[in-house]
Amino acid sequence: MFSNKEHRDQLVQHLEGGAAYGSLESFLDAIPFEKIGQRPCDLPYSFYEIFFHMAFAQKDILEYSVSSDYKASNWPEDYWPSAPEPPGEEAWEDLKSDYFEDRRLLKEFILDEKNDLSKPVINSQKHSLFREILLVVEHTAYHTGQLLIIQRLLGVYDN
């Protein structure tokens, strides 16, 4: 199962977006920094809060899958930021950078044919790497839609 390069490439394509949902790269920088902390139309979250949650969850799943030093996080406290906006632009840029670095690491892990995607991950006997990849893909797709809606409600998305 998943032994050929084509299957791994397909998983990476879905991980990066652009197959069934738009890639984050296609719109992430379209929102001005001044708006990422706004909660439009009484929504309970801002653009920043959703993206923080996506980045944290992706990192958590990556570490759960590959790190022998993994420590479970507290749900939901650790998965959401304490404020609707980052402490500053540098923190925002660092968060984006960390997100894409973690995605790159996950992509490399997927593409490495030494990693059997059907075997359990390092921290579970019942969760395969394939399952964890699908979890990241589904989670990213779901929240990418929310990010686009927030941008539209804030009047900064024009596609």
C-alpha positions as CSV (number, residue, x, y, z in Angstrom):
1,M,0.0,0.0,0.0
2,F,1.3,3.5,-0.9
3,S,4.5,2.1,-2.1
4,N,4.7,4.0,-5.4
5,K,5.7,7.5,-5.9
6,E,2.4,8.5,-7.6
7,H,0.4,7.8,-4.4
8,R,2.9,9.8,-2.3
9,D,2.8,12.7,-4.8
10,Q,-1.0,12.7,-4.7
11,L,-0.9,12.9,-0.9
12,V,1.5,15.8,-1.1
13,Q,-0.7,17.6,-3.6
14,H,-3.6,17.4,-1.3
15,L,-1.5,18.4,1.7
16,E,-0.4,21.6,-0.1
17,G,-3.9,22.5,-1.4
18,G,-4.9,23.3,-4.9
19,A,-6.7,20.0,-5.8
20,A,-10.0,20.3,-3.9
21,Y,-9.3,23.6,-2.1
22,G,-7.2,26.6,-2.7
23,S,-3.6,26.7,-1.4
24,L,-2.9,28.9,1.5
25,E,-0.1,30.5,-0.6
26,S,-2.7,31.7,-3.1
27,F,-4.3,34.1,-0.5
28,L,-2.6,34.1,2.8
29,D,-0.7,37.4,2.2
30,A,-3.7,39.2,0.7
31,I,-5.0,40.1,4.2
32,P,-3.5,43.2,5.7
33,F,-1.9,42.7,9.1
34,E,-4.2,45.3,10.6
35,K,-7.2,43.0,9.8
36,I,-6.0,39.6,10.9
37,G,-7.2,40.1,14.5
38,Q,-10.7,41.3,13.6
39,R,-13.7,39.0,14.2
40,P,-16.1,39.9,11.4
41,C,-19.9,39.7,11.7
42,D,-19.9,38.3,15.2
43,L,-17.9,35.3,14.3
44,P,-16.2,33.7,17.4
45,Y,-12.7,33.8,15.7
46,S,-10.4,35.9,13.7
47,F,-8.2,35.1,10.7
48,Y,-5.3,34.9,13.1
49,E,-7.0,32.6,15.5
50,I,-8.0,30.1,12.8
51,F,-4.5,30.1,11.2
52,F,-2.8,29.7,14.6
53,H,-5.1,26.7,15.2
54,M,-4.2,25.2,11.9
55,A,-0.5,25.7,12.5
56,F,-0.7,24.3,16.0
57,A,-2.7,21.2,15.0
58,Q,-0.4,20.5,12.0
59,K,2.7,20.7,14.3
60,D,1.0,18.5,16.9
61,I,0.1,15.8,14.3
62,L,3.6,15.9,12.8
63,E,5.2,15.5,16.2
64,Y,2.7,12.8,17.2
65,S,3.6,11.0,14.0
66,V,7.4,11.2,14.0
67,S,8.8,12.4,17.4
68,S,9.7,10.0,20.3
69,D,9.7,13.2,22.5
70,Y,6.0,13.9,21.8
71,K,4.0,15.3,24.7
72,A,0.2,15.5,24.2
73,S,-1.2,19.1,24.3
74,N,-4.2,20.2,26.3
75,W,-7.4,20.4,24.3
76,P,-8.7,23.0,23.6
77,E,-6.5,25.5,25.5
78,D,-3.3,24.8,23.7
79,Y,-4.8,24.7,20.2
80,W,-6.1,28.2,20.2
81,P,-4.3,31.5,20.9
82,S,-5.1,33.6,24.0
83,A,-5.9,36.7,21.9
84,P,-7.6,37.3,18.6
85,E,-4.4,38.9,17.2
86,P,-0.7,38.1,17.4
87,P,1.5,40.2,19.7
88,G,3.0,41.8,16.6
89,E,3.9,41.5,12.9
90,E,7.1,39.6,13.7
91,A,5.1,36.9,15.6
92,W,2.7,36.7,12.7
93,E,5.5,36.2,10.2
94,D,7.1,33.6,12.5
95,L,3.8,31.7,12.7
96,K,3.5,31.6,8.9
97,S,7.1,30.5,8.5
98,D,6.7,27.8,11.1
99,Y,3.5,26.5,9.5
100,F,5.2,26.2,6.1
101,E,8.3,24.6,7.6
102,D,6.3,22.0,9.4
103,R,4.4,21.3,6.2
104,R,7.7,20.9,4.3
105,L,8.9,18.4,6.9
106,L,5.7,16.4,6.6
107,K,6.0,16.5,2.8
108,E,9.5,15.1,3.0
109,F,8.4,12.4,5.4
110,I,5.6,11.4,3.0
111,L,7.9,11.3,0.0
112,D,10.6,9.3,1.8
113,E,9.9,5.8,0.6
114,K,11.6,4.3,3.7
115,N,8.5,5.5,5.6
116,D,5.7,3.0,5.3
117,L,2.5,5.1,5.3
118,S,0.4,2.1,6.3
119,K,2.3,1.4,9.5
120,P,1.4,2.9,12.9
121,V,3.0,6.2,13.8
122,I,5.7,6.3,16.5
123,N,3.2,7.3,19.2
124,S,0.3,5.0,18.4
125,Q,-0.3,1.4,17.6
126,K,-3.7,2.1,16.0
127,H,-3.1,5.3,14.0
128,S,-1.2,5.0,10.7
129,L,0.9,7.7,9.1
130,F,-1.7,7.7,6.2
131,R,-4.5,8.4,8.7
132,E,-2.5,11.3,10.2
133,I,-1.8,12.8,6.8
134,L,-5.5,12.6,5.9
135,L,-6.2,14.3,9.2
136,V,-3.9,17.2,8.4
137,V,-5.4,17.4,4.8
138,E,-9.0,17.4,6.0
139,H,-8.3,19.9,8.9
140,T,-6.5,22.2,6.5
141,A,-9.2,22.1,3.9
142,Y,-11.9,22.8,6.5
143,H,-10.2,25.8,8.0
144,T,-8.9,27.1,4.6
145,G,-12.6,27.6,3.7
146,Q,-13.1,29.5,7.0
147,L,-10.1,31.8,6.2
148,L,-11.5,32.6,2.8
149,I,-14.9,33.5,4.3
150,I,-13.3,35.7,6.9
151,Q,-11.3,37.5,4.1
152,R,-14.5,38.0,2.2
153,L,-16.3,39.4,5.2
154,L,-13.5,41.8,5.8
155,G,-13.6,42.9,2.2
156,V,-10.0,41.8,1.4
157,Y,-10.6,38.8,-0.8
158,D,-11.3,39.5,-4.5
159,N,-11.3,36.2,-6.3
